[in-house]
Amino acid sequence: MSTSDFVNQAERLLVPVYGRTEAAFVRGHGAWLEDADGRRVLDFFSSILCTNLGHCHPAVTAAVQRQIATLVHVSNLHYSAPQLELAEMLVANSFADRVFLCNSGAEANEAAIKLARRYGHASGGRFEILTMLGSFHGRTMATIAATGQEKVRKGFEPTLPGFRYVPFGDVAAIEAALKPETVAVLVEPVQGEGGVVVPPAGYLAALRELCDRHDLLLMLDEVQTGCGRTGTLFAYQQMDVVPDVMTLAKSLGNGLPVGAMLATERAAISLDLGAHGSTFGGNCVTNAAAVATLGVLLAPETLPRARVAAARLRSGLERLAAQHPETIETVRGMGLLLGLELRDGERARTVAARALDAGLLLNVTAERVLRIAPPLVVTDEEIDLCLAILKGALPS
Ligand SMILES: Cc1ncc(COP(=O)(O)O)c(C=O)c1O
């Protein structure tokens, strides 16, 4: 099948919700994808930040192959090993005492939202969750209500009540917005879909202090920033803060669908017997993939190497920005979650299209931000190739 066959079939068969670029991929290895026409493409998008260890990482592939030949699924009415191994690893390497396992970021956030509602009902009948303008938390009815972008809610009204939006990065705005019914704050440490926006230094620590003063749950959505993407296993570990709740998905299974909501004991017990569930949450195969993924992320060399790669890529992007001030407004981000904000959206789309023609896959988010997120295993040569292709794709 050629790329145009894929495009024609997708147009005929699939619900047309995605704006797709004409690229169909058939194989992946490390930072590279191969398309249906046999062309190799350097993947600096990590399949929407889901393959932080690169495509088909051997440790994850071996774990999946082993597990799929042993036991594929056990219901949550019984016990199975991979989900317990995964929970042990998550608890041992984070602030959390307990874990709820699911299959996606939206589901992890649904669990967090339900937890906050239960926590609030038990502490004075509170229910409201404050979230940030520009945030993204998923596409289910609860998570579009949590998402601070009008376009994702448009046409789905009435949306779930109990959410209000405040400016990102502004603790005073949150304090001013508090009402007696407010029970939690849900926030991304770095806004991903919102345009790779990093909050001011000290923001989350100040938010922690505010939450403590008002008995609010601080819930971090690390669906995009987690799993080594920002240079530490979780972004909060660089931000002088300990949350009550954290959600993960995307790269937790290095491409397999795994989500998790992590919580402290005090918060977790709000979800008691029968309060929540998921048929496939904790699935043996996806959770074996997550155990293998975390194993590689926690190996002594992985995150230090990712930080070195991030420094090289960032300084290269900053050089490009200095050479093209008429096109590039800023470079920002954390670790290997980087954004190049261009001066206009059309130019961002043109640069991404030219880069793809030259063999580099990037993504445009928030209209005019080129999101640059290679796998953590990216080599210096691959970074230099990305920079060379980008240079060629920028208007001269
Ligand atoms: C921060 C954040 N939260 C939640 C989600 C939703 O995750 P999923 O698409 O797996 O439901 C995303 C997806 O982009 C995300 O970036």
The ligand as a MOL file (V3000), in Angstrom:
LIG
                    3D

  0  0  0     0  0            999 V3000
M  V30 BEGIN CTAB
M  V30 COUNTS 16 16 0 0 0
M  V30 BEGIN ATOM
M  V30 1 C -1.2860 16.8980 29.5240 0
M  V30 2 C -2.2230 15.9150 28.8890 0
M  V30 3 N -3.1940 15.3710 29.6210 0
M  V30 4 C -4.0560 14.4810 29.0940 0
M  V30 5 C -3.9790 14.1120 27.7700 0
M  V30 6 C -4.9640 13.1240 27.2080 0
M  V30 7 O -4.3490 11.8950 27.0210 0
M  V30 8 P -5.0510 10.7620 26.1250 0
M  V30 9 O -5.0930 11.2750 24.7230 0
M  V30 10 O -4.1750 9.5590 26.3260 0
M  V30 11 O -6.4100 10.5570 26.6870 0
M  V30 12 C -2.9760 14.6570 26.9660 0
M  V30 13 C -2.8830 14.3040 25.5360 0
M  V30 14 O -2.2960 14.9840 24.7440 0
M  V30 15 C -2.0760 15.5820 27.5410 0
M  V30 16 O -1.1050 16.1520 26.8120 0
M  V30 END ATOM
M  V30 BEGIN BOND
M  V30 1 1 1 2
M  V30 2 1 2 3
M  V30 3 2 2 15
M  V30 4 2 3 4
M  V30 5 1 4 5
M  V30 6 1 5 6
M  V30 7 2 5 12
M  V30 8 1 6 7
M  V30 9 1 7 8
M  V30 10 2 8 9
M  V30 11 1 8 10
M  V30 12 1 8 11
M  V30 13 1 12 13
M  V30 14 1 12 15
M  V30 15 2 13 14
M  V30 16 1 15 16
M  V30 END BOND
M  V30 END CTAB
M  END
